[in-house]
Amino acid sequence: MELALKIMVAIAIGMMLFAMWPAYKYWSQNGPKANKGDWANVIFILGLVVLFVSLLIMLVQ
């Protein structure tokens, strides 16, 4: 039974990837292009998230 469930999940994931392929192809060709400061903004926001999670962990301990 466990093997059958794993096979069904693998088939479901394959079907989802097959269904999403046209959207991926479209957006990879026609999506917005990154500007010069975009990656710096992403790193800054991720740093803020890390600091916030660290603060929450310290408050719980």
ABEGO torsion letter per residue (X at the ends): XAAAAAAAAAAAAAAAAAAAAAAAAAAAAABBBBBAAAAAAAAAAAAAAAAAAAAAAAAAX
